């Protein structure tokens, strides 16, 4: 089955997905209206406490221009098991296998069966302007200027 990508502005009607290995499953939303697409591991794996591991999904996607994807945690897996991915960026020109680098921050070994949901893929529009080095930046529209960490207080 071939998925087609049609782009209107940065809206995606369909996303092309290629299953690269036996057992790979296409990303999908758990519920209608969910923002993230669940990514699943293609092979079973074990993750020791404090260990990180690059986990293949067996899936490749064709993002249209001006759309990128972020690999983000599944909230339940992170909260309940202490297992979460490092944030990953998928550029629109990448056509290789999506992999997820997971970290086990718990004190217990984590064991996953093939096909388990391990992360989510979040599709986002982005802006890629030309870059220009300047001697001085234009002033901010308010008085913030260079005030940073903690400058807005705790309220």
N, C-alpha and C positions, 0 to 999 in steps of 0.2 A: 504494500500500500504506500503510495507516494503522497506526502503532505506538501502543499504548495504554500509559498509565502506571498501575500499581497500586502503592499504597504500604502497607506494613505497617511501622509504626514509621517508620524511615528507609530501609528496604530498597526498592529499585526493581526490579521484575520486568521492566519494559519502559520504554523511554524514547521519547517521541514525537519524531520527527525530520521536518523539512520541508526538502525540496530546493527552493531558491529560484531557481536558474538552471540552464540547460543545462550539462551537464558536471560539476555538483556531485555529490559522492559522500558517502554517509552515513558518519559516524565509525564506526570498527570497531576491534576488538582484532586485533593481528597474530596472537597465539597465544591459545588458551584459557587463562584464568587471569591474563592481563595486566591490570594495574590501569588503565592508560591507554587511551583511545580515540584512534586516530590521526586527526588533522585534516589535510585536504589543501587545497592552493590550487586555486581554480577556474580561474585564469588563469596563464599563464607570466609570470615576472618576472625582473628582474636586480636585484642588490643590491650596490652598490659597497662597497669597504672603508670601514668606519666609518659606513655609511648605515643608517638605520632606515626601515622601510616598513610601512604597514598593509596586510595581505594578506587579501582576502576569501576565505571558504571556500564561500560559496553555500549554507550550512546554517543552519537555526534549530532550536532544541530547546525542549521544554517540560519544565523541571525541576519536580518536585513541591515543595511547601513543605517547609522544613527540609532541603533538599538544595541545595548550590551546586556550581559546577564551577570548577576552576582550569585555566588554560591554562599548560602547563608544557613544558619543552624535550624534544625527542627526544635522548637521550643521544649517539647516533652523529653526528647532525647538528651538535650543539654541539661534541663532542670532535674530530671529523674535519674539519669545515668552518668552525668558529668562528661558526656561525649559530644563534641561540637567540632565543626570544620573551621579551619582558618578561612577567613574571608577570601574568596577567590573571584577574580574578574575574568569574564569570557568576552573577548573582543569580537566584533562582527566578522572579521576576516579569518577567524579560527575555525577549522573544520575537523579537528582531531577529536579523539575520545575525551569526553568529560571525565575527569578524575576529581576526587574529593580528598583533601588532606585532613584527616581526622586526628584530634587530640583527645586522649582520655585523661581528664583532670581529676578523676575519682581515685579512691584507694582500692578499687576492685577491678578485676579483669572484665573487659566487655567482650561478649561473644555475639557475633551477628551471623545469621543464616543467609545464604544466597537469596537475593530478592528483597531484603529488608530495606526500609526507607532510612537513609542516612543523612540527608541534607535536603535543602530546597533550592530551586533555581528561581531567581527573581529577575524578570525582564524589565529593563529601564531604558527610556530614551536618554540620549546624552547630546551634548553640544561640543563640537570639536573645532573651535575657532583657530584662526592663525594666531601665532604668538609674536609679540613685539617687546623687546627689552627697552625700558625707558630709564631715564635718569631719576625720575621721581614719579610716584603714583599720583593719580588724581585724588583730591581730597574725598573723604567719605561723606555721604549725604547727611550724616549726623555727627555728634561730637565724640564718637567712640574712638576714632583714630587707630592707634596701635594697642589700645587696652585689650587684653585677652583674658586668659584663664582667671575665672572668679571675678571679673570686673562688673558683672551684673548683680552680684550679691547672691544670697541664698533664698530669697523670698519667692 
